[in-house]
Amino acid sequence: NPENDSYVVYYKRATSIANLPLDDETQLYRSSSQRPENFSQSVVSAAYLNNKIYVFVSSGLTGIDRGLYYYLYNGLIWSGPLNLISNSISQGGNVNVINDNNRVYIVWGSPDGSADCYTWDGITLSSKIDICDDNVPGVTLLGGLIYVAGTDNITGNIEIYSAIAAANPTFSHHSTAMT
């Protein structure tokens, strides 16, 4: 049951995207041995920024600790999990991230079923940015625009929102994809 199980993070390394399927999975050991108490790590998303790999993990919609953590690979070693958004500040569910050359855009499902965004440059985290009342957000970046897709909690339609990629993006409704 993905909402009740705690997962371990695995990764692959290869010299090219084409070779990635050929590589064996490697367990990010710290995701098992160093996991915070009462954190049912179940959702993972990654970004590459400032020559570092950030692997973000969230609890899904279960667990006592519903903060947002990340593991960091600096090119030599993994560290973490490090707490990025404390459980006392905000509680979230599914996390998805995308990045440009300046920052990571973190799209996080809230317990009330809405979608929020945070931006992070590797040092400074923005305040919470409301996106919409939709659920299970996904994110992509195209042509300097951030697109967030979510499922409308009432109609079940897929709603798409967009914003100019910036430190504090302002999202507006872009389109509806009927289900």
C-alpha positions, 0 to 999 in steps of 0.5 A: 500500500503506497500510502502506508509503506515506507520506501527506500531510495534507489538510483542509477548512474551511467555515462549517458541516458541511453546507458541508464537502463543497463546500470544496476540500481544502487540503494541510497543507504542513508534513505534506510539507515538515517530516515527520521523517526515517524517519517514514512518516506514514500514519494521521491523526486530529484533535481540537479542544481549547482553541480549537486544532486538533490533527492527530495522525499515526502511522506505521501499523506501518512505518517506523523512526520509529514515534513519535506526532506532531501538527500544531497550528493555533492559529487563525492558522498551522499548526506542527509536526510536534511529537513527542508520544510519542517512538519511544524511549518507545513505538512504535505503529501506528494512531492514533485520537483523541476529545476532551471539553472537558478532554483528548484521548483518544489510542488507539494500536495497539501493535506487539504488536497490543494497544491503549493509551490516553494522555490529553493536555490540550494540555500534559501527557501521561499514562502509557500506559494498557493497554486490551486485547490487541485490534488496530486500535482505534477510539474514540468518546465518548458520555455521559461514557464512552469506548468503544474498539472493537478486533478480537480477534487470535484470533477476529476478533470486534469487542470493545468496551471502556469507561471513564469519561472522566477523566485516567487512565481504567480500561477494562473489557470492555463487549461483543462484536460477532460478525463 
